[in-house]
Amino acid sequence: MKIDDQSAYREATELEIMTQYLPLEGARILELGCGTARTTRTIAERFRPARIIATEVDLAQHRKNLQIEDLDRVEFVYGGAERIELEDGSIDLVIMLKSLHHVPLELMTQALSEIGRVLKPGGLAYISEPVYRGEFNEIMRLFHDEKVVRQAAFDAISQAVESGRLSLVEQIFFDAPGHFDDFAQFEARMLRVTHTEHRIDEALLQRIRSAFERHMTATGASFLKPSRVDLLRRPPAA
């Protein structure tokens, strides 16, 4: 397995990759770390899965998600990946979008074990992680350096594969386009989040602003954000 492969990238959105590789229609799906449920909504409305159980460990965001009333195929649940309150072999597909590296370091291995436990034999786990490289990463690491936790997430996945708990189907590398109209939008979406307490004083804020505004054009700031998907499978029952 590779944490990065610069020769293998293509430009694509996360949804395009998911559409190509995942049997979403009619599936019983567990989304771990659903955030604002934007992708949850897209999957529910476009692909009509049997059910989506969407978990979130950020209590403030989970409470907001509970106010969503027009997604009858979705159940919002508070909790982390390291302890999944579902029966063994009850899920067709597990999705983690840029969330494994947010699991506490000491619980990542347990999270992968839980994913393997709740998947049906032959079920898929789609684990998408940001790659520690690129212009957008250079801005982010000024206030939230994720090098250690991203490496730990990759190591946990590798160990799960090496142990045989999960098998590797394929690694997919892609550059995901991202856009911000201005710094105010970047600040709202990336700095003022409820799931992480960023300690940003005025001097650091100005450094972040300066780094961001070097990418500004008349239409805003656009980035290509390198990402890796580890597509895993629970081995079929003997």
C-alpha positions in Angstrom: 0.0 0.0 0.0 1.1 3.6 -0.7 0.3 6.7 1.3 0.8 8.7 -1.9 1.5 8.0 -5.6 2.0 11.2 -7.6 1.9 9.2 -10.9 -1.6 8.0 -10.3 -3.7 11.1 -9.9 -6.7 12.3 -11.9 -8.9 15.3 -11.3 -12.3 14.2 -9.9 -14.8 15.1 -7.2 -15.4 12.7 -4.3 -18.9 12.0 -5.6 -17.5 11.0 -9.0 -15.2 8.5 -7.4 -17.9 7.1 -5.1 -20.3 6.8 -8.1 -17.7 4.8 -10.1 -16.7 2.4 -7.3 -19.6 1.9 -4.9 -22.8 0.0 -5.2 -24.9 2.7 -3.5 -28.3 2.0 -4.8 -30.4 -0.2 -2.5 -27.5 -0.6 0.0 -27.6 -0.3 3.8 -24.9 2.3 4.4 -23.0 3.4 7.5 -21.4 6.9 7.1 -18.9 7.5 9.9 -18.3 11.2 10.5 -21.0 12.7 8.3 -20.3 16.3 9.3 -22.9 18.7 7.9 -24.5 15.8 6.0 -24.1 17.4 2.6 -22.8 14.1 1.1 -25.4 12.2 3.1 -28.1 14.1 1.4 -26.7 13.6 -2.1 -26.4 9.9 -1.6 -29.9 9.6 -0.2 -31.6 11.7 -2.9 -29.6 10.6 -5.9 -29.0 6.9 -5.3 -31.9 5.8 -3.1 -30.1 3.5 -0.7 -32.1 1.2 1.5 -30.9 3.1 4.6 -28.1 5.4 5.7 -27.0 5.5 9.3 -25.0 8.7 9.6 -22.9 9.2 12.7 -21.1 12.3 14.0 -19.0 12.7 17.0 -19.2 16.5 17.1 -22.2 17.0 19.4 -22.9 20.6 18.1 -23.1 19.4 14.5 -25.1 16.3 15.4 -27.7 18.4 17.0 -28.0 20.5 13.8 -28.3 17.2 11.8 -31.2 16.1 14.0 -33.1 19.1 12.7 -33.1 17.7 9.2 -36.6 16.4 8.6 -36.8 15.6 4.8 -34.4 12.6 4.6 -36.6 9.7 5.5 -33.9 7.2 4.5 -31.4 8.6 6.9 -30.9 8.0 10.6 -28.6 10.4 12.4 -26.6 8.9 15.3 -24.2 10.5 17.8 -21.0 8.5 18.2 -17.5 7.7 17.0 -16.1 5.1 14.7 -14.3 3.3 17.6 -17.7 2.1 19.0 -20.4 1.4 16.5 -23.7 0.4 18.0 -24.8 -2.0 15.3 -25.0 -5.7 15.0 -22.2 -7.8 13.4 -22.5 -8.2 9.6 -25.4 -5.7 9.3 -24.0 -3.2 6.8 -23.3 -3.4 3.1 -21.1 -0.4 2.8 -19.1 1.8 5.2 -18.1 5.3 4.1 -15.5 7.6 5.9 -14.9 10.9 4.1 -11.8 12.6 5.5 -12.7 11.5 9.0 -10.5 8.5 10.0 -7.6 10.9 10.9 -9.9 12.7 13.4 -10.3 9.5 15.4 -8.0 9.6 18.5 -4.7 7.9 17.7 -5.1 5.2 20.3 -8.5 4.3 18.9 -7.8 4.1 15.1 -7.1 0.3 15.2 -10.2 -0.3 17.2 -12.2 1.8 14.6 -11.0 -0.4 11.8 -11.9 -3.5 13.7 -15.4 -2.1 14.3 -15.8 -1.4 10.6 -14.8 -4.9 9.8 -17.2 -6.3 12.4 -20.3 -4.4 11.2 -19.7 -5.1 7.5 -21.4 -8.1 5.9 -19.0 -10.7 4.5 -17.9 -9.2 1.1 -19.1 -5.7 2.2 -17.0 -2.7 1.2 -15.3 0.1 3.3 -14.6 3.3 1.4 -12.1 5.3 3.4 -11.1 8.6 1.8 -8.2 10.6 3.4 -6.5 13.9 2.4 -2.9 13.5 1.3 -0.3 15.7 3.1 0.8 17.7 0.1 -0.3 20.6 -2.1 -1.0 24.3 -1.9 -4.2 24.0 0.1 -2.4 21.8 2.7 0.3 24.5 3.0 -2.3 27.0 4.2 -4.1 24.5 6.5 -0.9 23.4 8.3 -0.3 27.0 9.4 -3.0 26.5 12.0 -3.9 22.8 11.9 -0.9 20.5 11.0 -2.3 17.0 10.4 0.9 15.2 9.2 1.1 12.9 12.2 -2.6 11.9 12.3 -2.8 11.3 8.6 0.2 9.0 8.8 -1.4 7.2 11.7 -4.6 6.8 9.8 -2.7 5.2 6.9 -0.8 3.0 9.3 -4.0 1.8 10.9 -5.5 0.9 7.5 -2.3 -0.9 6.5 -2.3 -2.9 9.7 -6.0 -3.9 9.2 -5.1 -5.2 5.8 -2.0 -7.0 6.9 -3.9 -8.7 9.7 -6.5 -10.0 7.3 -9.4 -8.2 9.0 -10.0 -6.3 5.8 -8.6 -6.9 2.3 -7.5 -4.2 -0.1 -9.6 -3.9 -3.2 -7.9 -0.9 -4.7 -6.2 2.4 -3.9 -7.5 5.4 -5.8 -5.7 8.8 -5.9 -7.4 11.9 -7.1 -7.2 15.7 -7.0 -10.4 17.1 -5.7 -11.3 20.7 -6.8 -12.1 23.2 -4.1 -13.2 26.8 -4.4 -13.7 29.7 -2.0 -15.2 33.0 -3.1 -13.1 35.0 -0.7 -11.2 34.7 2.6 -14.4 35.3 4.6 -15.8 32.1 3.2 -12.6 30.2 3.9 -12.6 31.4 7.4 -16.2 30.4 8.0 -15.7 26.9 6.5 -12.2 26.0 7.7 -11.4 28.1 10.8 -14.7 28.6 12.6 -15.6 24.9 12.9 -17.2 23.3 15.9 -15.4 20.0 15.7 -11.9 21.4 16.4 -10.7 24.3 18.6 -8.2 26.2 16.6 -6.0 28.5 18.6 -5.6 31.4 16.3 -4.5 34.8 17.5 -4.5 38.0 15.4 -0.9 37.5 14.1 -1.6 34.0 13.0 -4.9 35.0 11.4 -3.0 37.6 9.3 -0.4 34.9 8.2 -3.3 32.6 7.1 -5.0 35.5 5.3 -1.8 36.4 3.5 -1.1 32.8 2.4 -4.7 32.4 1.2 -4.9 35.7 -0.7 -1.9 34.7 -2.8 -4.3 32.4 -4.5 -7.1 34.9 -5.0 -8.2 35.8 -8.5 -11.1 37.9 -9.7 -13.4 34.9 -9.3 -12.0 33.6 -5.9 -9.4 31.1 -4.9 -9.4 27.5 -6.4 -7.3 24.6 -5.3 -6.7 21.0 -6.2 -6.6 18.9 -3.0 -4.9 15.5 -3.3 -6.8 12.7 -1.8 -6.4 8.9 -1.4 -9.2 6.3 -1.2 -8.4 2.9 0.3 -11.2 0.7 -0.9 -11.4 -2.3 1.4 -13.6 -5.4 1.7 -14.5 -7.7 4.6 -13.3 -11.1 3.5 -16.2 -13.4 2.5 -17.2 -16.0 5.1 -15.3 -19.3 4.8 
